[in-house]
Amino acid sequence: MQASPTDYAEEVRAWASVLRSSKTSTLKFAVARAILDEVRDVATAQGEVHISRNRLSHRLVSYYWYQVRLFRLKQAAAEIQEPNVVRKLRDLDEGSDGKWHPSRPYIQEVVNFVAEVGFREVIPRFHSGIEGTIFEARADGAIAILGRPHAFVAAFEPLLTRSVMAGWAEQVEQYNLTPRVLAKVSFDGRRRTSVSKWAKPLRKLDDACFYCRTAKPEHAQVDHVVPWSFLFDDAAWNLVLACDGCNNSKRDSVPGARFLTALCERNRDLTAQRPAGDFAARVYFSMTQLPLGGTDGLRQSLDMLCEQAYLQGFPGDWSPSQRTPAGFAYRENPA
């Protein structure tokens, strides 16, 4: 017989309390997500599930890695209120690889730190404001999800996971001005699509680096002018051709005003008449999805998005180190 929520009234109240309990940071959501992921990954819905301190630490660091290192999402209203795992990740050298590599020494250092001191602030206080019990703490620092709570989570894990993710995103939205918060909170590094297919149409459009103007760059990349890590979108209006040097140097920076002006002019010219070709049509459609849609609203939308990116900590006013070739000049004022 299939399980029903009415069979688990106490467990329903406990998990509902997790979603609505008073939280100064997102750490309760992170621990709840770790429990759900652990139960989903075990082979049986029977008995108890134990999560060691180190395994729990590993899960928490992996959750926060992309949110903090890639998307720069604040996790509390004030920095002092953010979980110590978040502050530790922010303190990492900017040159460290943005991808999640759990075997890297600097990641292991953060995992060990959280395992040693990171749970002083959450495990003993996790159930404050919660009606019921989600887990029991063990003397060795592990937590245990007992038989009945385990069975409940195993039966309703997809629904609970979605609810926890939505609650986490709702809280993060209070602290950040950023697009697609729920998708960023859920991101695990595996679902980024490639934009390399647009390299050929961009070369046909203008076979030069958008930034330094190097003609016919040998190893050109498709770059997001407004950083992908802020927009979390591959909108065609934001894609340009960039040489390896500029692409690697720019990373998640916002370029200077002259490049934003050039982007507006490129898109205006490309869509001035009925768009011809797949890329031009995609540019036209993508601009209708902006906060202020269409060609006329592109510059205002750019200004608004870039201002939000600056407030979130993305570097601004980037420009290439190479000299711009003679005969090419960006206009400083939008058309």
N, C-alpha and C positions, 0 to 999 in steps of 0.2 A: 504494500500500500504506500502510495506516494506521500511524503511528508507535507504537512500544511503548517503555515505560521501559527495557527491556533493550537498546534501541538507543542509549541515552544513559546508560550506567552512570556515567560520570564526572560528568555534569551532575546526576544524581540524588543522588550523594554530596555534591556541592557545596551543593545546596539543602537537603538533609537536615541538613547542617552549620550552615546559617543558622538553622534551627529549634532546634537543640540547643546552639549555641555559647554560651559564657558572656557574659552581657550585664548591664551595670549600669543601663542605661536601655533605652527602646524604640526608639532611633534606628535600629538595624540593621533592625528590622522596617519602619520607615517608608521607608528607602531601598529595601528589597526590594519593598515595595508600589509605590513609584514606578516601579521597573523593570518590574514586571508590568503596571501600568496603561499605561506608555508603549508596551510591546510590543503590548498589546491594541489600542491606538489607531492604530498604524501600519497601512498598507494591505497590507503583504506580510510573509511569514515568511522572506524571503530577505535575505542581506546583513547589514550591521551597522546597529545602531540607536544613534544618538548622542543623549544628553540633555545639553543645555547646563546650565551651573551655574545660570543664572537659572530655567530651566524646572524643574529639580530642586528648587530652593529654593521655587518657587511650589507645587509639589505637596506638599512637606513641610509648609509653612505651612497649606495647605488641610486636610491630614489632622489636624493638631493643633488647628485652630481650634475646632471644636465640642467636641472632647475636653477642651480646657483652658478655653475661654471659656464654654461652655454647661454641660458636665457636670462641670467642675472635677476631672477625673481626674488624679491624680498619675502621673508617668511614670517614677519611680525611687523607691528606698527613702528617699532624703534629697534635699532641695531642691538641694543643691550638685551632686548627681549627675545632675540632670535636664538634658536637652539645652538648649543655649542658646536654641534657637527656642522652647522651652516657657517658659523664664524670661522671654524677651522678651514673649511673649503675656500672661503673668501680670501684667507691669508696665504693660500698657495701661490707660488710664483706664476705670473701671467704667462710665462713661456711654456708651462706644462701643457701637454697634449690635451685638447678639449674632449677627446673621446674617452669613454669608460674602459679602462684597462685595469682590472682588479689585481693583476700581478705586479703592477708598477710599484716601486718602493714608496713613492709619495702617497699613493692611495692606501697602501698597507699601513702607513704611518697614521693616516686619518682613521682607518678602521680600528687599529689598536687603541688609539686615543679614545674613541667613542666606547669601545669595549671596556676600557679601564675606568673612565670617569663620566662618560656621556650619559649614563642612565640614572645618575643621581637625581636628575631634575625631572624625570618622567615616570619611571617604573613605580616608585613608591607613591606617586600622586596620580597615577593614571586613572584610578577609579573615583577620584574626587568629583562629585557632581554627577556620577553615573549610577543609575539604579540597577543594581545587579553586578555580576562578576563576569568579566571576559576571560581572564586568565588568573593563574596563581603564580606568585614569585617563589623561586627556589633559592636556597642558601648559596648556591654556587653562581647566582646571577642569572640562571636560566629562567624562562617562563614556561608554564605548562597550561595547555588548553585541555581541560578535562573532557571526559567522555561525552556528556550531553551537550555542552557548548561546542565541542568538536563536531558532533553529528549535525548540529544546527548549521554551523558554518559550512560544512561539507555539502549540505543540502541546498543552501541559498547563497553560496559564494558569489556567483555572477551578479546577483542583485545587490549584495552587500558591497562588493568591490566598486560597482558603479556609483553607489550612494556615497561611499567614502571618498572616491575621486571627485565627485561633484561637490561634496562638502569642503574638501581641501581647496579646490579651485575657487569656490565662493569666498573662502577666507583670504586666499592670495589676491583675489581681485580687489579687496579692500586696501591693499598695500601697494599695488602696481597699476600703472597705466600701460597696459600691454594687450595686443591682440591674442586671441585664441588661447586663453588661459587653461581651459580644461585639457586641450590637446597637449599643451606644454607640460602640465602636471603629470599626464599619463605617459609622456614620451620616454622610451627606453633605449633610443639610439638605433633601433632596427628598421624604422619605417621612413627614412628619408629617401625621397625619390631623386633620380638623376635628372639634371637639366642639360646634360651634354648634348642631347639631340638638337638643341637650339643653336649650337655653335655654327653649323653650316649656314642656316638662314641669316644669322647675325653677320657672318663673314660676307655674305652676298650684299647685305645692307651697308656695311662699312667695315672693310677688312683692315682694321687698325685697333689698337688698344684704346678703349674708351677713355682711359685716364692719362697715359703718357704719350699716346698717339703714335707709338711704334707701329710702323706699317707691316702688315702681313706677319704678325707674331707667329713664330714656329709652334709654340706650345700654348696656344690660347685656351683660356678657360671661360666658362660662362659664369659671370659674377652677378650677385644681387647688390644693387647700388645701396638701397637701404638694407642693412644686414638681415640675412635669413633668420639668424638667431633672435632677432627682434620681431619680424613679421611672421615667422614660421609659415611661409607661403612662397610658392614659386610663381607668383603672378608675372605674366609676360611683360607688363609695363616696366617692371623693375629689373629686367635682365639685360646685360650688356656683355660685350666681348672684352676680356682683359688678358694681358700677357701674364706669364707666370710670376714675374717680379711684383707687379702691382697686386695681383690676386693674393699672393702670399703676404705682402706687406699690409694690405688693407684689412684682411681678416674680418672682424666684426665691428669695424669702425664705420662711422657715417662720413661720407666724403664732403669736401668743402662746397660752398654755395654754388660755385661756377659749374660743378659737375651736376648738381641738382637742376640748374637752369638748362644745361645741355640735355639732360634726360627729358625734361619737359618739351624742349624743342624737337628732339628726336621723335617722341611719341606724337606730338602735334603734327609734324610733317608726315609721319607714317599713316596717320588716321584722318588726314584732312579730307580725303575723298573716301569713297566706299573702299574699305580695306581689301587689298588684293593679296592673296597668299595666306597660308595657315598662320604664320607668325603674326602678321599685321592684324588678322582677324582676332587672334588671341589677345593682342595688345588692346585692341578696341574694347573687347568684352571685359578684360580685366580692369580697365579703367572705370567701367560702370559699377564695379564692386567697391570702389574707394569710398571713404567717408563723405567726400564731396565728389560725386561721380562725374565722369566725362573729362574731355580734354581741358575744358575751362577750369575745372576744379582740381586738376592734378597738382598744381603748384601749392595751392592752399592745403590740400591733403598731405603733400610732402612736408610742408612746414609743420603741420600738426603732428604727424607721425614722428618726425625727427626730434621735435621738442620732447615728446614722450620718451623717445629712446635716450636722449641726454639725461632726463630725470631718472631713468632707470640705470644709468651708469655706463651706457655705451659711449666709447670715445667719439668725438666729433671733429670736424674740420680737417679730415685726413686729405693729403695730397701726395702724389708720387715723388720720390726723391730725384728721379731723372728730370732733366730739363725738357720742357715741352718743345717739340721741334718747331723751327721757324715756319711761318705761314699758317699756323693754326692758333686760334685764340677763342677761348670761351667768352661768351658775353655774360657780364655780371648780372644783368637785369633780365627778369623773365619777359617773354614776349607778351 
